[in-house]
Amino acid sequence: MNVSLEQLRRCHFGVDLGAARTRVYVKGAGLIVDQPSVAAVNTRSGALIAVGELAERMTGRTPGYITVVRPVSGGTVVDIEMAHRMLRHLLGDKTRRALRRNLRLRAAACTPHGADPLAQRAITETLVGLGARRVELVDTLIAAAIGCGLPVERPEATMIMVCGAATTQVAVLSLGSIVSAERVPVGGEAVDHAVVQHLRHQHKLMLPGQSVRPLHIALSSNGLTAHGPTQTEVLGRDVVTGLPRSVRVDTAAVRDAIQTPLTAVLDCIGKVLRDCPPDLVADLADRGIVMVGGSALLPGFDQMLRQATGMPVHIADRPDICAAQGLGAMLEGRIEPLVLNPLAA
C-alpha cells in the first residue's frame, strides 16, 4: 500500500476514476457518485453540455459541434482540465460546498498498479482542482481486495483480478501488501472491439456504438461456454450499402473471436503465479481467484478462467464498485491492520 491506514482515516472523500465509470465516496455519506466517465462539450463555445449517463447516451448521436470525450483512459487521467470539470458537475454544488468547509480537505484516489509518476501526478492535480490540500494514492488492487472482503492483512495468499474497461490487473496479496502483480492493456473494450471486427469482416455489418457489448449480442445464457445458443440475430448497418440489415450470427465464431484478447489475461495470471513463492501458490489452490470490476460480469468469463487454470474462480458481490467500497472502508476506519511489533531482545 502506498499510504498508511492512519493517513487514509484523515481523508474526507475518495475517488475511483475509471475509464468506464467514476465513483466518489464521501466519508459519512457513502457512495454518492457512480456515473460513466464521459462528458459532452460544445466545441464552439467550450461549454460543458452534459456529464455522466446523459453524455454517454449522446455518444454517436451528436451534431458536428458537440463532442463526447472520455478524460480517463486505462485508469489514467489524460485530460486533467476535463476530468476536473466532469468531477465538479458530478459532485454538484451542494456536495462541493460541504467538502470545502474542511480547511484541510484531504482526498484519496485509486491508481492502477504500476502507474508511472506522470499518471499519479495527473490524478493528484485533478483532485487538487476540487480543493483538496492533500491527496493520498491507493493501489486499486488493494482497495478492490478490501472492498470485496478479502483478508488482505493476514499472512495468507489472496488472488484478485480487477477487470476494467481498458486494462486487467492481477495480483497476489499477503500481509496487506502486493507480493506479485501484473497489468495488461486488455479489458472489456478489447472484447467489444474483437466482436465488432468479427462482424465487420465476416458479415459486412457495422454495429451501433451503444450495442457492441457481447452481453447484447449472443453471450447471454451460458456466455463464453459452448452450451449457449448456436445462433443469434444481430441488427446493424451494412458496410457496403449503408442500409440497416440483420444477420444470423454463429455464436461459436463470436466466442472464437473473443478468445484472442482473453488469452492475454490467461498469460498474465500465469506470470503472476510463476513469480509467487510456492507456499502462497499452495494457498491459492483452495481459495482461487476473486474477480472484480465491471468486465468481470462478462457472461461465462469466470467459467473460461476456471477451465483454463483449474483453480476456483469467484465473482465478488457488486464487483463494479468493490474498489470504491474498499476505499470507503479505509476512510471510515473499518480496516484494522495487523500489528507486527518487534520482539524484545
C-alpha positions in Angstrom: 0.0 0.0 0.0 1.4 3.4 -0.9 0.0 5.1 2.2 -0.8 4.1 5.8 -4.3 3.4 7.1 -3.9 6.2 9.6 -3.3 8.8 6.8 -6.4 7.5 5.0 -8.6 7.9 8.0 -7.9 11.6 7.9 -9.2 11.9 4.3 -12.7 13.3 3.7 -13.6 11.7 0.4 -12.2 9.2 -2.1 -12.4 8.9 -5.9 -12.1 5.9 -8.2 -11.6 7.4 -11.6 -12.0 4.6 -14.1 -12.0 4.5 -17.8 -15.7 3.4 -17.8 -17.2 4.9 -14.6 -16.3 7.4 -12.0 -17.2 6.8 -8.3 -16.9 9.1 -5.4 -17.2 8.1 -1.8 -17.7 10.8 0.8 -16.8 10.0 4.4 -20.0 9.7 6.5 -22.3 9.8 3.4 -21.2 6.7 1.4 -21.0 6.3 -2.3 -22.7 9.4 -3.7 -21.5 9.3 -7.4 -21.5 6.3 -9.7 -21.6 7.7 -13.3 -19.9 7.0 -16.6 -16.6 8.9 -17.1 -18.0 10.8 -20.1 -18.5 14.5 -20.9 -20.2 16.2 -23.8 -18.6 19.5 -24.9 -19.8 22.3 -27.2 -16.7 22.8 -29.4 -17.8 26.3 -30.5 -18.1 27.8 -27.0 -16.2 25.3 -24.9 -19.2 24.9 -22.6 -19.8 21.6 -20.9 -23.2 20.3 -22.0 -23.6 17.1 -20.1 -21.7 14.6 -18.0 -22.3 11.0 -16.9 -25.2 8.9 -18.1 -26.7 11.7 -20.3 -23.4 12.3 -22.0 -22.9 8.6 -22.6 -26.4 8.4 -24.3 -25.2 11.1 -26.7 -22.3 9.0 -28.0 -22.6 8.7 -31.8 -25.8 10.8 -31.8 -24.4 14.4 -31.7 -24.2 17.1 -34.4 -20.8 18.2 -35.5 -20.3 21.0 -33.0 -20.8 18.7 -30.0 -18.0 16.2 -29.0 -18.3 13.4 -26.5 -15.0 12.9 -24.7 -13.6 10.5 -22.1 -11.0 12.2 -19.9 -9.8 9.0 -18.4 -8.2 6.1 -20.3 -6.9 2.9 -18.8 -7.3 4.3 -15.3 -5.1 7.3 -16.2 -6.3 10.9 -16.5 -5.4 12.0 -20.0 -7.2 15.4 -19.8 -6.8 17.0 -16.4 -9.0 20.0 -17.1 -11.9 18.0 -18.5 -11.6 15.4 -15.7 -11.8 18.3 -13.2 -14.8 19.9 -14.8 -16.5 16.5 -15.1 -16.0 15.7 -11.4 -17.3 19.2 -10.4 -20.6 18.6 -12.2 -20.9 15.0 -10.9 -20.5 16.1 -7.3 -22.8 19.0 -7.6 -22.7 22.4 -5.8 -24.1 21.2 -2.5 -21.6 18.5 -2.0 -18.7 20.7 -3.1 -19.6 23.4 -0.7 -19.9 20.8 2.1 -16.4 19.5 1.3 -14.8 22.9 1.1 -15.9 23.6 4.7 -12.9 21.5 5.7 -10.0 23.9 5.8 -7.5 21.0 5.4 -9.5 19.0 2.9 -7.9 15.6 2.2 -8.7 13.2 -0.6 -7.8 9.6 -1.5 -7.7 8.2 -5.0 -7.3 4.8 -6.6 -4.4 4.4 -9.0 -3.7 1.4 -11.3 -0.9 -0.9 -10.2 2.5 0.3 -11.5 1.2 3.7 -12.5 4.0 6.0 -13.6 4.7 9.3 -11.8 3.0 11.3 -14.5 -0.2 9.3 -14.1 -0.1 9.8 -10.4 0.5 13.5 -10.8 -2.5 13.8 -13.2 -4.9 12.3 -10.7 -3.4 14.4 -7.9 -3.8 17.6 -9.8 -7.4 16.7 -10.7 -8.4 16.4 -7.1 -6.4 19.4 -6.1 -8.5 21.3 -8.5 -11.5 20.3 -6.4 -10.0 22.0 -3.3 -8.1 19.1 -1.8 -5.0 20.2 0.1 -3.5 16.7 0.2 -4.1 13.6 -1.9 -3.3 10.1 -0.8 -2.9 7.4 -3.5 -4.1 3.8 -3.0 -3.3 0.9 -5.3 -6.5 -0.2 -7.0 -5.7 -3.8 -6.3 -5.5 -3.2 -2.5 -8.7 -1.2 -2.5 -10.7 -3.7 -4.5 -9.5 -6.6 -2.4 -10.6 -4.8 0.8 -13.9 -3.8 -0.9 -14.8 -7.5 -1.7 -14.0 -8.6 1.8 -10.7 -10.5 1.2 -8.4 -10.9 4.3 -5.6 -8.9 2.8 -3.9 -8.1 6.2 -3.5 -11.8 7.2 -0.4 -13.9 6.4 -2.2 -16.0 3.7 -2.5 -15.6 0.0 -5.4 -14.0 -1.7 -5.6 -13.5 -5.5 -7.6 -10.8 -7.1 -8.2 -9.8 -10.7 -9.5 -6.4 -11.5 -11.3 -6.5 -14.9 -11.6 -2.9 -16.1 -12.8 -1.4 -19.3 -9.2 -0.8 -20.7 -6.9 -2.9 -18.5 -6.9 -6.1 -16.4 -4.8 -6.2 -13.2 -3.9 -9.4 -11.4 -2.2 -9.7 -8.1 -1.4 -12.0 -5.2 -1.7 -10.3 -1.8 -0.4 -11.2 1.7 0.1 -9.2 4.9 -1.5 -6.1 3.4 0.9 -5.9 0.5 1.3 -7.0 -3.1 3.5 -10.0 -3.5 3.3 -10.3 -7.2 1.2 -8.3 -9.7 0.8 -7.7 -13.4 -1.2 -5.4 -15.6 -2.2 -6.0 -19.3 -3.9 -3.5 -21.6 -6.8 -5.8 -22.2 -10.3 -5.2 -20.9 -13.9 -5.0 -21.8 -13.2 -2.6 -24.6 -10.8 -5.0 -26.2 -13.5 -7.7 -26.1 -16.0 -5.3 -27.6 -13.6 -4.4 -30.4 -12.9 -8.1 -31.2 -16.7 -8.7 -31.6 -17.1 -5.6 -33.8 -14.2 -6.5 -36.0 -15.5 -10.1 -36.4 -19.0 -8.8 -37.5 -17.4 -6.3 -39.9 -15.1 -8.8 -41.6 -17.3 -11.8 -41.7 -20.8 -10.3 -42.2 -20.0 -6.8 -43.5 -22.0 -5.4 -40.7 -21.3 -2.3 -38.5 -22.9 -2.2 -35.1 -24.2 1.0 -33.4 -21.8 2.3 -30.7 -24.2 1.5 -27.9 -24.7 -2.1 -29.0 -21.3 -3.6 -29.1 -21.4 -5.3 -25.7 -21.2 -9.0 -26.1 -23.9 -9.3 -23.5 -26.3 -7.9 -26.0 -25.1 -10.0 -28.9 -25.2 -13.6 -28.1 -23.3 -14.4 -25.0 -26.2 -14.3 -22.6 -27.3 -17.7 -21.2 -24.1 -19.6 -20.8 -21.9 -16.9 -22.2 -18.5 -17.9 -23.4 -19.2 -21.6 -23.0 -20.3 -23.9 -25.8 -23.6 -24.6 -24.1 -25.2 -21.3 -25.2 -27.5 -20.7 -28.2 -25.9 -21.7 -31.5 -27.1 -18.6 -33.4 -28.5 -15.2 -32.7 -29.8 -12.3 -34.8 -27.9 -9.0 -34.8 -29.2 -5.7 -36.3 -26.7 -3.2 -37.7 -25.7 -1.2 -40.7 -24.5 -2.7 -43.9 -20.9 -1.6 -44.6 -21.4 -1.5 -48.4 -24.9 -0.1 -48.8 -25.2 1.8 -45.6 -28.7 0.4 -45.1 -29.9 -1.3 -41.9 -29.6 -5.1 -42.1 -30.0 -8.0 -39.8 -27.9 -11.2 -39.9 -27.8 -14.6 -38.2 -24.5 -14.8 -36.3 -22.9 -18.1 -35.3 -22.1 -17.7 -31.6 -19.3 -20.2 -31.8 -17.4 -17.9 -34.2 -18.1 -15.0 -31.8 -16.6 -17.0 -29.0 -13.5 -17.7 -31.0 -13.1 -14.0 -31.8 -13.2 -13.2 -28.1 -10.7 -15.8 -27.1 -7.8 -13.8 -28.7 -7.9 -10.9 -26.2 -8.7 -13.1 -23.3 -5.6 -15.2 -24.0 -3.5 -12.2 -22.8 -5.4 -12.3 -19.5 -4.6 -16.0 -19.0 -0.9 -15.3 -19.7 -1.0 -12.5 -17.1 -2.4 -14.9 -14.5 0.3 -17.5 -15.3 3.1 -14.9 -14.9 1.8 -13.7 -11.5 1.7 -17.3 -10.2 5.2 -18.0 -11.5 6.6 -15.0 -9.6 4.9 -16.1 -6.3 6.5 -18.2 -3.6 5.3 -21.9 -3.7 3.7 -21.6 -0.2 1.4 -18.8 -1.4 0.5 -20.7 -4.6 -0.5 -23.7 -2.5 -3.0 -21.4 -0.6 -4.5 -20.3 -3.9 -5.2 -23.8 -5.0 -8.1 -23.8 -2.4 -9.1 -20.2 -2.4 -8.7 -19.5 -6.1 -9.2 -16.2 -7.9 -11.7 -13.4 -7.0 -12.9 -11.3 -9.9 -13.9 -7.7 -9.5 -14.5 -4.8 -11.9 -17.3 -4.2 -14.5 -15.9 -6.6 -17.1 -16.0 -9.5 -14.5 -19.7 -9.7 -15.4 -19.0 -10.7 -18.9 -21.1 -13.9 -19.2 -19.0 -17.1 -19.0 -15.7 -15.3 -18.3 -15.4 -16.9 -14.9 -16.1 -20.4 -16.4 -13.4 -19.9 -19.0 -10.8 -19.0 -16.4 -11.9 -21.9 -14.3 -11.4 -24.3 -17.1 -8.1 -22.8 -18.2 -6.4 -22.6 -14.8 -8.0 -25.4 -12.9 -8.5 -23.0 -9.9 -11.7 -21.9 -8.2 -12.9 -18.6 -9.6 -15.4 -16.4 -7.8 -17.1 -13.2 -8.8 -17.4 -10.7 -6.0 -20.8 -9.2 -4.9 -21.2 -6.0 -6.8 -17.8 -6.3 -8.5 -18.1 -3.0 -10.3 -18.0 -0.9 -7.1 -15.5 -3.0 -5.0 -12.6 -0.5 -5.4 -14.8 2.4 -4.2 -16.2 0.4 -1.3 -12.7 -0.6 -0.2 -11.5 3.0 -0.4 -14.5 4.0 1.7 -13.8 1.3 4.3 -10.3 2.6 4.7 -11.6 6.2 5.0 -14.1 5.2 7.6 -11.5 3.2 9.6 -13.3 -0.1 9.3 -10.0 -1.9 8.5 -7.8 -3.0 11.4 -4.2 -3.5 10.4 -2.2 -6.5 11.6 0.3 -5.0 14.1 3.8 -6.5 13.9 5.7 -5.4 16.9 9.5 -6.1 17.1 10.3 -8.8 19.5 12.2 -7.8 22.6 15.8 -9.0 22.8 
